[in-house]
């Protein structure tokens, strides 16, 4: 029997361990990209809610900010100020409720909606804002939040949607009242 020095045996064991560790690291690195992103683990309904819900809320918030400077009607301005303040809180709540690693856009409004009101003034602004933003936009926001409550899987996102829903429903009721006061057709609910 050939006797190997202890240093040779130790070196051979260390080399084997290093090769084993390197191959394990390579194997886990190859599977990591498919499993690593938390967004990949998020249910499709939750992903849709994050995209559509945050956009609807951001659009309402930004349009309300435009309304506070462009409208000459105190009722429209009061509505817009309320929506702007409430929707800023809703956006923060959605960001806080989202799972770690999931990007929730902070400011991703629908630019087409904002562009449709951006150059208007006075009564023309008020009419367009009430019809396209206050009524139609609030309906869109309500739909996104109701869909999350019905189909979402993430408990924190569902809870955030449930907490925000009464505020959005109140905004929609206020928008309907505003439309009636300004003799505009109020959308059916």
LUMVOVEX-141747 format. One record per residue (C-alpha): residue in one letter; x, y, z. Coordinates in nm, 3 decimals. Example, Ala and Ser with C-alpha at 12.3 -4.5 7.8 and 13.67 -1.06 7.14 Angstrom:
! LUMVOVEX-141747
pt res: a&px: 1.230&py: -0.450&pz: 0.780
pt res: s&px: 1.367&py: -0.106&pz: 0.714
This chain:
! LUMVOVEX-141747
pt res: x&px: 0.000&py: 0.000&pz: 0.000
pt res: x&px: 0.129&py: 0.342&pz: -0.097
pt res: x&px: 0.121&py: 0.601&pz: 0.171
pt res: x&px: 0.045&py: 0.953&pz: 0.059
pt res: x&px: 0.150&py: 1.246&pz: 0.266
pt res: x&px: -0.128&py: 1.410&pz: 0.468
pt res: x&px: -0.083&py: 1.738&pz: 0.279
pt res: x&px: -0.153&py: 1.565&pz: -0.054
pt res: x&px: -0.470&py: 1.404&pz: 0.077
pt res: x&px: -0.588&py: 1.732&pz: 0.226
pt res: x&px: -0.518&py: 1.917&pz: -0.101
pt res: x&px: -0.708&py: 1.659&pz: -0.302
pt res: x&px: -1.009&py: 1.682&pz: -0.065
pt res: x&px: -1.007&py: 2.062&pz: -0.079
pt res: x&px: -0.991&py: 2.060&pz: -0.460
pt res: x&px: -1.284&py: 1.816&pz: -0.474
pt res: x&px: -1.487&py: 2.033&pz: -0.237
pt res: x&px: -1.412&py: 2.347&pz: -0.438
pt res: x&px: -1.519&py: 2.177&pz: -0.762
pt res: x&px: -1.839&py: 2.054&pz: -0.597
pt res: x&px: -1.915&py: 2.401&pz: -0.460
pt res: x&px: -1.846&py: 2.562&pz: -0.798
pt res: x&px: -2.076&py: 2.321&pz: -0.980
pt res: x&px: -2.353&py: 2.374&pz: -0.721
pt res: x&px: -2.318&py: 2.751&pz: -0.753
pt res: x&px: -2.334&py: 2.729&pz: -1.133
pt res: x&px: -2.644&py: 2.506&pz: -1.118
pt res: x&px: -2.825&py: 2.737&pz: -0.877
pt res: x&px: -2.726&py: 3.044&pz: -1.079
pt res: x&px: -2.877&py: 2.885&pz: -1.390
pt res: x&px: -3.212&py: 2.825&pz: -1.217
pt res: x&px: -3.216&py: 3.150&pz: -1.018
pt res: x&px: -3.327&py: 3.393&pz: -1.291
pt res: x&px: -3.649&py: 3.201&pz: -1.350
pt res: x&px: -3.737&py: 3.184&pz: -0.980
pt res: x&px: -3.580&py: 3.499&pz: -0.838
pt res: x&px: -3.810&py: 3.785&pz: -0.936
pt res: x&px: -4.094&py: 3.825&pz: -0.686
pt res: x&px: -4.308&py: 3.967&pz: -0.968
pt res: x&px: -4.293&py: 3.623&pz: -1.133
pt res: x&px: -4.452&py: 3.472&pz: -0.824
pt res: x&px: -4.727&py: 3.733&pz: -0.817
pt res: x&px: -5.060&py: 3.611&pz: -0.953
pt res: x&px: -5.169&py: 3.762&pz: -1.286
pt res: x&px: -5.469&py: 3.935&pz: -1.126
pt res: x&px: -5.238&py: 4.104&pz: -0.874
pt res: x&px: -4.997&py: 4.211&pz: -1.149
pt res: x&px: -5.288&py: 4.356&pz: -1.348
pt res: x&px: -5.412&py: 4.539&pz: -1.040
pt res: x&px: -5.072&py: 4.691&pz: -0.973
pt res: x&px: -5.051&py: 4.816&pz: -1.331
pt res: x&px: -5.411&py: 4.926&pz: -1.387
pt res: x&px: -5.500&py: 5.031&pz: -1.034
pt res: x&px: -5.195&py: 5.248&pz: -0.984
pt res: x&px: -5.237&py: 5.404&pz: -1.328
pt res: x&px: -5.603&py: 5.486&pz: -1.267
pt res: x&px: -5.524&py: 5.640&pz: -0.929
pt res: x&px: -5.224&py: 5.835&pz: -1.066
pt res: x&px: -5.432&py: 5.963&pz: -1.359
pt res: x&px: -5.708&py: 6.080&pz: -1.125
pt res: x&px: -5.454&py: 6.245&pz: -0.895
pt res: x&px: -5.265&py: 6.426&pz: -1.173
pt res: x&px: -5.583&py: 6.533&pz: -1.353
pt res: x&px: -5.714&py: 6.669&pz: -1.023
pt res: x&px: -5.398&py: 6.875&pz: -0.986
pt res: x&px: -5.455&py: 7.019&pz: -1.332
pt res: x&px: -5.818&py: 7.091&pz: -1.241
pt res: x&px: -5.721&py: 7.292&pz: -0.934
pt res: x&px: -5.528&py: 7.531&pz: -1.156
pt res: x&px: -5.740&py: 7.530&pz: -1.474
pt res: x&px: -6.097&py: 7.524&pz: -1.349
pt res: x&px: -6.281&py: 7.839&pz: -1.256
pt res: x&px: -6.564&py: 7.650&pz: -1.083
pt res: x&px: -6.533&py: 7.617&pz: -0.706
pt res: x&px: -6.727&py: 7.285&pz: -0.702
pt res: x&px: -6.491&py: 7.132&pz: -0.956
pt res: x&px: -6.189&py: 7.263&pz: -0.764
pt res: x&px: -6.321&py: 7.125&pz: -0.435
pt res: x&px: -6.381&py: 6.784&pz: -0.592
pt res: x&px: -6.035&py: 6.788&pz: -0.750
pt res: x&px: -5.862&py: 6.882&pz: -0.424
pt res: x&px: -6.034&py: 6.597&pz: -0.242
pt res: x&px: -5.946&py: 6.343&pz: -0.513
pt res: x&px: -5.585&py: 6.460&pz: -0.526
pt res: x&px: -5.536&py: 6.426&pz: -0.149
pt res: x&px: -5.716&py: 6.091&pz: -0.122
pt res: x&px: -5.542&py: 5.937&pz: -0.422
pt res: x&px: -5.198&py: 6.033&pz: -0.294
pt res: x&px: -5.280&py: 5.831&pz: 0.020
pt res: x&px: -5.411&py: 5.539&pz: -0.187
pt res: x&px: -5.090&py: 5.534&pz: -0.393
pt res: x&px: -4.880&py: 5.523&pz: -0.076
pt res: x&px: -5.096&py: 5.241&pz: 0.063
pt res: x&px: -5.055&py: 5.037&pz: -0.258
pt res: x&px: -4.679&py: 5.081&pz: -0.247
pt res: x&px: -4.671&py: 4.972&pz: 0.117
pt res: x&px: -4.894&py: 4.669&pz: 0.048
pt res: x&px: -4.702&py: 4.540&pz: -0.253
pt res: x&px: -4.483&py: 4.237&pz: -0.200
pt res: x&px: -4.113&py: 4.298&pz: -0.155
pt res: x&px: -3.933&py: 4.328&pz: -0.485
pt res: x&px: -4.245&py: 4.418&pz: -0.684
pt res: x&px: -4.217&py: 4.757&pz: -0.847
pt res: x&px: -4.526&py: 4.970&pz: -0.799
pt res: x&px: -4.517&py: 5.275&pz: -1.025
pt res: x&px: -4.546&py: 5.592&pz: -0.819
pt res: x&px: -4.637&py: 5.816&pz: -1.108
pt res: x&px: -4.761&py: 5.639&pz: -1.418
pt res: x&px: -5.073&py: 5.832&pz: -1.528
pt res: x&px: -5.254&py: 5.780&pz: -1.856
pt res: x&px: -5.095&py: 6.059&pz: -2.059
pt res: x&px: -5.374&py: 6.054&pz: -2.318
pt res: x&px: -5.630&py: 6.146&pz: -2.051
pt res: x&px: -5.410&py: 6.424&pz: -1.917
pt res: x&px: -5.345&py: 6.554&pz: -2.268
pt res: x&px: -5.720&py: 6.566&pz: -2.337
pt res: x&px: -5.770&py: 6.824&pz: -2.061
pt res: x&px: -5.433&py: 6.995&pz: -2.044
pt res: x&px: -5.502&py: 7.280&pz: -2.287
pt res: x&px: -5.864&py: 7.345&pz: -2.194
pt res: x&px: -5.991&py: 7.630&pz: -1.978
pt res: x&px: -6.312&py: 7.745&pz: -1.812
pt res: x&px: -6.645&py: 7.576&pz: -1.883
pt res: x&px: -6.496&py: 7.359&pz: -2.159
pt res: x&px: -6.236&py: 7.229&pz: -1.914
pt res: x&px: -6.496&py: 7.164&pz: -1.645
pt res: x&px: -6.723&py: 6.968&pz: -1.880
pt res: x&px: -6.440&py: 6.753&pz: -2.016
pt res: x&px: -6.289&py: 6.698&pz: -1.672
pt res: x&px: -6.621&py: 6.590&pz: -1.521
pt res: x&px: -6.711&py: 6.356&pz: -1.808
pt res: x&px: -6.372&py: 6.202&pz: -1.895
pt res: x&px: -6.190&py: 6.212&pz: -1.565
pt res: x&px: -6.433&py: 6.237&pz: -1.276
pt res: x&px: -6.695&py: 5.997&pz: -1.414
pt res: x&px: -6.517&py: 5.769&pz: -1.664
pt res: x&px: -6.186&py: 5.773&pz: -1.476
pt res: x&px: -6.344&py: 5.691&pz: -1.142
pt res: x&px: -6.534&py: 5.402&pz: -1.304
pt res: x&px: -6.204&py: 5.268&pz: -1.437
pt res: x&px: -6.044&py: 5.296&pz: -1.092
pt res: x&px: -6.343&py: 5.126&pz: -0.930
pt res: x&px: -6.326&py: 4.839&pz: -1.179
pt res: x&px: -5.956&py: 4.780&pz: -1.112
pt res: x&px: -6.002&py: 4.776&pz: -0.734
pt res: x&px: -6.315&py: 4.557&pz: -0.750
pt res: x&px: -6.133&py: 4.310&pz: -0.975
pt res: x&px: -5.849&py: 4.285&pz: -0.723
pt res: x&px: -6.093&py: 4.222&pz: -0.440
pt res: x&px: -6.268&py: 3.950&pz: -0.643
pt res: x&px: -5.970&py: 3.781&pz: -0.811
pt res: x&px: -5.649&py: 3.891&pz: -0.642
pt res: x&px: -5.440&py: 3.641&pz: -0.452
pt res: x&px: -5.202&py: 3.860&pz: -0.255
pt res: x&px: -5.367&py: 3.923&pz: 0.084
pt res: x&px: -5.196&py: 4.260&pz: 0.141
pt res: x&px: -5.294&py: 4.393&pz: -0.202
pt res: x&px: -5.651&py: 4.271&pz: -0.157
pt res: x&px: -5.667&py: 4.439&pz: 0.182
pt res: x&px: -5.534&py: 4.766&pz: 0.037
pt res: x&px: -5.796&py: 4.745&pz: -0.239
pt res: x&px: -6.073&py: 4.680&pz: 0.016
pt res: x&px: -5.964&py: 4.980&pz: 0.224
pt res: x&px: -5.946&py: 5.209&pz: -0.080
pt res: x&px: -6.274&py: 5.098&pz: -0.239
pt res: x&px: -6.506&py: 5.307&pz: -0.015
pt res: x&px: -6.300&py: 5.618&pz: -0.090
pt res: x&px: -6.321&py: 5.553&pz: -0.464
pt res: x&px: -6.694&py: 5.485&pz: -0.437
pt res: x&px: -6.735&py: 5.815&pz: -0.258
pt res: x&px: -6.537&py: 5.991&pz: -0.532
pt res: x&px: -6.764&py: 5.838&pz: -0.794
pt res: x&px: -7.080&py: 5.944&pz: -0.606
pt res: x&px: -6.936&py: 6.294&pz: -0.571
pt res: x&px: -6.859&py: 6.298&pz: -0.945
pt res: x&px: -7.218&py: 6.198&pz: -1.025
pt res: x&px: -7.352&py: 6.475&pz: -0.803
pt res: x&px: -7.114&py: 6.722&pz: -0.963
pt res: x&px: -7.229&py: 6.618&pz: -1.310
pt res: x&px: -7.594&py: 6.664&pz: -1.210
pt res: x&px: -7.527&py: 7.009&pz: -1.063
pt res: x&px: -7.355&py: 7.111&pz: -1.388
pt res: x&px: -7.637&py: 6.963&pz: -1.599
pt res: x&px: -7.418&py: 6.692&pz: -1.750
pt res: x&px: -7.525&py: 6.331&pz: -1.794
pt res: x&px: -7.412&py: 6.126&pz: -1.495
pt res: x&px: -7.295&py: 5.778&pz: -1.589
pt res: x&px: -7.505&py: 5.491&pz: -1.458
pt res: x&px: -7.364&py: 5.293&pz: -1.170
